[in-house]
Amino acid sequence: MSTERGTPDGATTRRDALKALGAGFGWLSFAALAQAFDRSPTAARPAHFAPRAKRVIFLFMHGGPSQVDTFDHKPLLARDHGKPLPFAKPRIQFAQTGNLLKSPWAFKQYGQSGAWVSELFPNVARHVDDLCFVKSMHGTNEAHGGALLALHTGSATFVRPSMGSWVLYGLGSQNDNLPGFITICPTLGHGGVNNWSSAFLPGVYQGTPIGNASVPAKSATIRHLERGDVAPEFQRAQLDLLRDLNTDHSACRDHDPMLEARIESYELAFRMQTEAPQVLDLENESAATKKLYGIDDPITENFGRQCLLARRLAESGVRFIQCTHSYKWDQHEQLKELHAKNAREVDLPIAGLLHDLKLRGLLDDTLVLWAGEFGRTPTAQGENGRDHNPHGFTIWFAGGGTKRGFSYGATDDYGFYAERDKVHVHDLHATMLALLGLDHERLTYRFAGRDFRLTDVEGEVVTDLFA
C-alpha cells in the first residue's frame, strides 16, 4: 500500500498534525476577532452586585469652591474673625495666609433635615432633603493640576484612566448609538484631556468632549456629526469595506487595541447620526423647562444648557456625564465678588436639574455628584481671598441610592482640616463605584505587568452614605 509523507499506511506525523492544527488555531483566532468586532466592546454588561445607581452626572466646579462659604457652616469662624488660627497650619501650603476670615454670607437652615446652606445657594438650598453632604473630604495635592488629576483619575502624578472611563469599562453603555462617557465643555487646562482620557484602557472608553471650556455651551457640539453629502447606505458600504480590510489586517498581527478602538469609533460615529443630533438639540424643550434651567437668563444660560443636556443624555442611556463650570472658583482675591458671581451662574441650573430628574423618576437611579478639586482656607489671603485647601472640604451627592437629607463627617471648628469620619478622594471613587454595583478592588485592568484600578491600592467604601 502506498504511503504519504514517509509514514506507513498514510499515517499523519506529529509535525503534520501540528501544522494542520496550527492553521485551525489561526482560524479560531480570526473568528474570535471577527466576533469581537460584531459585538461592541461598550455593550452593557452586568455589575458585580446589585447596583443602586445606573449612571452618573458629575457637576465639576473647577477652581475649588470655599466650603466655609457654601455648605460648611462655622459659627466660630465668624466669632473669631481677624484672629490667628489657634492651631498649626499645614506644613506644605500653596501660599501663605493670614488670620481667620469670616464668611461674607449668612447661613440658614433648610428643609426637614435642617441643613445649613449659605445665601450663595438659595435654589439648591430648597433641595437639601435630597442631598447627601460629605463634609470631611480631603486630598493630598495643593495645586490645581495634581488635584484635578487625582479627582478625575485617582492619581495626581501619573496618567491614569478617568473615572468615567473606568465606569464605562466596568458597565458598558446603555445606548449603542451614543458614547457611554461624555464631558460637556471640559477644561483644557490643569491636566486637560488627561482628565477624561482612557489612558491605557482601550480607546473605546475615552470620554467624548462636547465643546470645551472656551466655547459657549450654546455653540458646543460634536464635530462632523452629520454628513449630508453622502447617503447612509453608501456610508455603510464604506465602513463595511474598511472593517473588512482592518479585520484582515488584524488577523495577521498581535492584539492591537488601538486599531480596534479606531474601528469601533468609525462604527459609533455612523450610528450616532441617527440619534445624537436630536439628543443635542435643546430647541424642542418647552419654555417652562428652559426657564427651570435658567436658559432664559444670560447669567445662567451657559451652565443651564449643560445641565439640561446632561439630563437628556442621562435619559438617553449615557453612562457617565460631566458638566464643568470652568475655571472660575479660584478666589485668591475678590472672594465676595467672584464667589457670588459664580454661584449665581450655577445655583438655578443645578436646582433645575435636581427638580427635573426627580420629576421624571430619574433621580432614584442617577447619581449626581457636586465637587471641586479642593476647598479653600478659612484664613485670609490678602484682604478678601482664600488659598487652596485640600485638607478639608465639602462635596455632595444626590440620588443614586445615597441617603437623602444627610450629612456625613466634619471639619474642625474653623473648617481647615477634615476631622471626623474623614473621606479621601480614593474613598470617594470606591463609594461611587459601589453605588454603581462595582467592587473597586475587582474592577482592574492589566497593563505593563501589573493590575491597575481607579483606587490604586487604597480606597474604602463609605457605606454610611447608602440609603
C-alpha positions in Angstrom: 0.0 0.0 0.0 1.3 3.4 -0.9 2.3 5.7 1.8 2.1 9.5 2.3 4.8 11.8 3.8 7.0 8.7 4.5 4.7 7.1 7.1 3.2 3.6 6.9 -0.3 3.4 5.6 -0.6 7.1 5.1 -0.5 7.9 8.9 0.0 11.5 9.9 3.2 12.6 11.6 3.3 14.8 14.7 4.7 17.6 12.5 1.8 17.3 10.0 -0.7 17.3 12.9 0.7 20.4 14.5 0.8 22.2 11.1 -2.8 21.4 10.4 -3.9 22.3 13.9 -1.9 25.5 13.8 -3.9 26.6 10.8 -7.1 25.8 12.7 -5.9 27.8 15.6 -5.4 30.8 13.3 -9.0 30.5 12.0 -10.3 30.2 15.6 -8.4 33.4 16.4 -9.8 35.1 13.4 -13.3 34.0 14.2 -13.0 35.3 17.7 -11.7 38.6 16.4 -14.5 38.9 13.9 -17.0 38.2 16.7 -15.4 40.9 18.8 -15.9 43.4 16.0 -19.5 42.4 15.7 -20.2 42.9 19.4 -19.4 46.4 20.7 -16.9 46.5 23.5 -19.0 49.1 25.1 -22.1 46.8 25.2 -23.9 46.8 28.6 -22.6 44.2 31.0 -23.7 43.1 34.4 -22.4 44.7 37.6 -20.5 42.8 40.3 -23.5 43.1 42.6 -26.9 44.8 42.6 -26.4 48.5 41.7 -28.2 51.4 43.4 -27.4 53.7 40.5 -27.2 53.2 36.7 -25.4 56.4 35.7 -23.5 59.4 37.0 -23.8 63.1 36.4 -20.7 64.9 37.7 -21.1 68.7 38.3 -17.5 69.9 38.5 -16.8 73.3 40.0 -13.3 73.9 38.6 -11.1 76.1 40.8 -12.1 75.0 44.3 -15.3 76.4 45.9 -14.9 77.5 49.5 -16.6 75.0 51.9 -16.9 77.6 54.7 -18.8 80.0 52.3 -21.2 77.4 50.8 -22.2 74.3 52.8 -20.0 74.0 55.9 -21.3 76.5 58.5 -18.7 77.6 61.0 -20.1 80.0 63.7 -16.7 80.2 65.4 -15.1 81.5 62.2 -17.5 84.5 62.4 -16.9 84.9 66.1 -13.1 84.8 65.8 -12.8 86.8 62.6 -9.4 88.6 62.3 -7.8 86.4 65.0 -4.9 84.0 64.3 -5.8 80.4 63.6 -5.5 78.7 67.0 -3.6 75.7 65.7 -0.9 75.0 63.2 -1.3 75.4 59.5 -0.3 72.6 57.2 3.5 72.1 56.8 3.1 72.4 53.0 0.9 75.2 51.7 0.2 76.5 48.2 0.8 80.1 49.5 0.9 81.9 52.8 -2.4 83.1 54.5 -3.1 85.4 57.4 -5.7 85.4 60.1 -9.2 84.0 60.2 -11.7 85.4 57.6 -15.4 85.1 58.3 -17.8 84.3 55.5 -19.3 87.3 53.8 -22.6 85.3 53.5 -25.2 84.4 56.1 -26.2 80.8 56.6 -29.7 79.4 57.3 -31.2 76.0 57.9 -33.4 74.5 55.3 -35.8 71.5 54.9 -36.7 68.9 57.4 -33.0 67.9 57.6 -32.2 71.4 58.9 -29.1 71.5 56.7 -27.1 74.8 56.8 -26.6 76.5 53.5 -25.2 79.9 52.8 -27.2 82.5 50.9 -24.9 81.9 47.9 -27.1 78.9 47.0 -30.8 79.8 47.7 -32.1 77.5 45.0 -30.0 74.4 45.8 -30.9 75.0 49.4 -34.5 74.1 48.7 -33.4 70.6 47.7 -31.3 69.8 50.8 -33.6 67.0 51.8 -32.5 65.2 48.6 -28.8 65.9 49.2 -26.1 63.7 50.9 -23.3 66.0 52.1 -19.8 64.8 52.7 -18.1 67.5 54.8 -14.9 65.7 55.6 -13.3 65.3 52.1 -9.5 65.6 51.9 -6.8 65.1 49.3 -3.1 65.4 49.1 -2.3 67.9 46.4 -2.4 71.7 46.9 -2.1 72.6 43.2 -4.9 72.6 40.7 -3.2 70.3 38.1 -2.5 67.5 40.6 -5.7 67.9 42.4 -7.8 67.8 39.2 -6.0 64.6 38.1 -6.4 63.0 41.5 -10.2 63.7 41.5 -10.7 62.6 37.9 -8.3 59.7 37.7 -7.2 58.7 41.2 -3.6 59.8 40.6 -2.0 63.3 41.0 1.2 62.4 39.3 0.7 59.7 36.6 -1.5 59.5 33.5 -4.3 57.1 34.5 -7.8 56.4 33.1 -10.5 58.8 34.1 -13.2 57.6 36.5 -15.7 58.0 33.6 -13.6 55.6 31.6 -13.5 53.1 34.4 -17.3 53.2 34.8 -17.8 52.6 31.1 -15.2 49.8 31.1 -16.9 48.2 34.0 -20.6 48.5 33.0 -20.6 49.3 29.3 -23.1 51.7 27.7 -26.9 51.6 27.8 -27.2 53.0 24.3 -25.1 51.8 21.4 -25.9 54.9 19.4 -24.2 57.3 21.8 -20.9 57.5 23.6 -21.0 56.0 27.0 -18.9 58.7 28.6 -19.5 62.4 27.6 -17.9 65.5 29.1 -19.6 68.8 28.3 -17.4 72.0 27.9 -14.4 70.4 29.7 -11.4 72.4 30.8 -8.3 72.3 28.6 -6.0 73.3 31.5 -4.8 71.6 34.7 -4.4 68.2 33.1 -6.7 68.9 30.1 -7.5 65.8 28.1 -5.9 63.6 30.7 -8.9 64.3 32.9 -11.2 62.4 30.5 -8.7 60.1 28.9 -8.9 56.3 28.9 -5.1 56.2 29.3 -4.0 52.6 29.0 -7.6 51.3 28.9 -8.8 50.6 25.3 -9.6 53.8 23.4 -13.3 53.0 23.2 -13.6 54.0 26.8 -12.2 57.5 26.2 -14.5 60.4 27.1 -16.2 62.2 24.2 -16.0 66.0 24.7 -18.8 68.3 23.5 -17.1 71.6 23.0 -14.6 72.8 25.6 -14.4 75.5 28.3 -13.5 78.2 25.8 -16.7 77.5 23.8 -20.1 78.7 24.9 -22.4 75.8 25.7 -24.8 77.1 23.1 -22.2 76.5 20.4 -20.7 73.3 21.8 -21.3 70.2 19.7 -19.7 67.0 18.5 -17.9 67.9 15.3 -18.7 66.3 12.0 -21.8 64.7 13.5 -23.8 64.8 10.2 -22.7 64.2 6.7 -25.5 65.2 4.4 -23.4 64.9 1.1 -23.3 61.1 1.3 -26.3 58.7 1.6 -26.3 56.5 4.7 -26.3 53.3 2.6 -23.1 54.5 0.9 -21.5 55.3 4.2 -22.4 51.9 5.4 -20.8 50.3 2.4 -17.6 52.3 3.0 -17.5 51.3 6.7 -18.1 47.6 5.8 -15.2 47.7 3.4 -13.0 49.5 5.9 -13.9 47.0 8.6 -13.1 44.0 6.3 -9.7 45.5 5.5 -8.9 46.2 9.1 -10.1 42.8 10.2 -7.8 41.1 7.6 -5.0 43.3 8.8 -5.6 42.4 12.5 -5.7 38.7 11.8 -2.1 38.9 10.8 -1.0 40.8 13.9 -0.9 40.5 17.6 -3.8 42.1 19.5 -4.0 45.8 18.6 -6.3 47.7 20.9 -5.6 51.0 19.1 -6.8 49.5 15.8 -9.9 48.0 17.4 -10.7 51.4 19.0 -10.5 53.1 15.6 -12.8 50.6 14.1 -15.3 51.0 16.9 -15.0 54.8 16.7 -16.0 54.7 13.0 -18.9 52.4 13.8 -20.1 54.6 16.7 -19.8 57.8 14.6 -22.0 56.2 11.9 -24.6 55.1 14.5 -24.6 58.5 16.2 -26.0 60.2 13.2 -29.4 58.5 13.8 -29.8 59.7 17.4 -27.2 62.3 18.6 -28.5 65.3 16.7 -31.9 65.0 18.3 -30.5 64.5 21.8 -28.2 67.5 21.5 -30.9 69.8 20.2 -32.5 71.7 23.1 -34.9 73.7 21.0 -37.7 71.2 21.3 -37.7 71.6 25.1 -40.6 73.6 26.4 -40.3 77.3 27.5 -41.1 76.2 31.1 -38.2 73.6 31.1 -35.8 76.2 29.7 -36.8 78.6 32.4 -36.4 75.9 35.0 -32.7 75.5 34.0 -32.2 79.3 33.6 -31.7 79.2 29.9 -33.8 82.3 29.5 -31.3 84.3 31.6 -27.9 85.3 30.1 -26.3 84.8 33.6 -27.4 81.2 34.0 -27.8 80.2 30.3 -24.4 78.7 29.8 -24.4 76.2 32.8 -28.2 75.8 32.4 -27.6 74.4 28.9 -25.0 72.0 30.2 -27.3 70.7 32.9 -30.3 70.3 30.6 -28.1 68.5 28.1 -26.9 66.2 30.9 -30.5 65.3 31.7 -31.2 64.5 28.1 -28.0 62.4 27.8 -28.9 60.5 31.0 -32.4 59.9 29.7 -30.8 58.5 26.5 -28.6 55.9 28.2 -25.3 57.7 28.5 -23.5 56.1 31.5 -21.2 59.0 32.7 -21.8 62.7 32.0 -19.7 65.6 33.3 -20.7 69.3 33.3 -17.8 71.7 34.1 -18.0 75.2 35.4 -14.6 76.3 34.4 -12.2 77.9 35.6 -13.9 80.3 38.0 -13.8 79.3 41.6 -10.1 80.1 42.4 -10.6 83.2 44.5 -7.2 84.1 45.9 -8.8 87.6 46.0 -12.2 89.2 45.3 -13.8 86.3 47.2 -17.0 88.2 47.9 -17.5 89.5 44.3 -16.5 86.4 42.4 -17.9 83.6 44.5 -21.2 85.4 44.4 -21.0 85.7 40.6 -20.0 82.0 40.2 -22.8 80.8 42.5 -25.3 82.9 40.6 -24.3 81.2 37.4 -24.8 77.6 38.7 -27.3 77.7 41.5 -30.5 77.8 39.5 -29.4 75.3 36.8 -28.3 72.8 39.4 -31.6 73.2 41.3 -33.4 72.8 38.0 -31.5 69.6 37.2 -32.4 68.1 40.6 -36.0 69.0 40.2 -36.3 67.7 36.7 -34.6 64.4 37.4 -36.9 63.9 40.4 -40.0 64.8 38.4 -39.1 62.3 35.7 -38.2 59.5 38.1 -34.6 59.6 37.1 -33.1 60.7 40.4 -33.5 57.3 42.1 -31.0 55.7 39.8 -28.9 58.7 38.7 -26.0 59.6 41.0 -25.4 63.3 40.9 -22.0 64.4 42.3 -21.1 68.1 43.0 -17.5 68.7 43.7 -14.4 70.9 43.2 -10.9 69.7 43.2 -10.4 71.0 46.7 -11.8 73.6 49.1 -10.3 76.9 50.4 -8.7 78.1 53.6 -10.7 79.7 56.4 -7.7 82.0 56.8 -7.4 85.1 54.6 -5.2 85.6 51.6 -4.8 89.3 51.2 -7.8 91.3 52.3 -10.6 89.3 50.6 -9.4 86.0 49.4 -8.7 82.4 50.4 -6.0 79.9 49.4 -6.3 76.3 48.1 -7.2 73.8 50.8 -7.1 70.1 50.1 -7.1 69.2 53.8 -10.9 69.6 54.4 -13.7 70.4 52.1 -17.3 69.6 51.2 -18.9 67.7 48.3 -22.4 66.4 47.9 -24.3 63.6 46.2 -27.9 63.4 45.2 -30.0 60.3 44.3 -28.4 57.1 43.1 -29.1 55.2 46.3 -27.5 57.7 48.7 -29.2 58.9 51.9 -31.3 62.0 51.5 -31.2 64.9 53.9 -28.0 63.5 55.3 -24.6 65.0 56.4 -21.5 62.9 56.9 -18.2 63.8 58.6 -17.0 67.2 59.8 -14.1 69.6 59.7 -12.6 71.3 62.7 -14.3 74.3 64.3 -12.9 76.7 61.6 -13.2 74.4 58.6 -9.5 73.9 57.9 -8.9 70.1 58.4 -11.2 67.1 57.9 -11.5 65.8 61.4 -14.4 63.3 61.9 -15.1 60.4 59.5 -12.5 61.5 57.0 -13.1 60.7 53.4 -10.2 60.6 50.9 -10.6 61.0 47.2 -9.9 57.2 46.9 -12.8 56.6 49.2 -15.0 58.8 47.1 -14.1 56.7 44.0 -14.6 53.4 45.8 -18.0 54.6 47.1 -19.1 55.9 43.7 -18.2 52.5 42.1 -20.0 50.6 44.8 -23.2 52.6 44.2 -23.0 51.5 40.6 -22.6 47.9 41.6 -18.8 47.7 41.0 -16.3 46.4 43.5 -13.3 48.8 43.2 -10.9 46.0 44.1 -12.2 43.7 41.3 -12.5 46.4 38.6 -8.9 46.0 37.4 -7.1 46.2 34.1 -3.7 44.5 33.5 -1.1 46.8 32.0 2.7 46.8 31.9 2.8 43.7 34.1 0.5 44.7 36.9 -3.2 45.1 37.7 -4.4 48.7 37.9 -7.6 50.1 39.4 -9.1 53.5 39.9 -8.4 53.4 43.6 -4.8 52.1 43.1 -4.1 50.2 46.4 -6.3 52.3 48.6 -10.0 53.3 49.0 -12.7 52.3 51.4 -16.4 52.3 50.6 -18.3 54.7 52.8 -21.4 52.5 53.3 -22.9 55.0 55.8 -23.8 57.1 52.8 -26.1 54.4 51.3 -29.8 54.7 51.7 
